[in-house]
């Protein structure tokens, strides 16, 4: 299941840059990073987990401010 979620997350992150100036594009990036965080936790790649969480927080900040 995490493997499937990771592929969906990767696809979201491939599409998001083309619409990143919109709220939907940022939301897609947040979704993609969230799904990839599951894989980084499973594989104990905590540096990638921290990177994903920082990216999520950055996009949330960008949406609201």
Buried (B, 14 or more C-beta within 10 A) or exposed (E): EBEEBBEBBBEBBEBBEEBBEEEEBBBBBBBBBBBBBBBBBEEEBEEBBEBBBEBBEBBEEEEEE
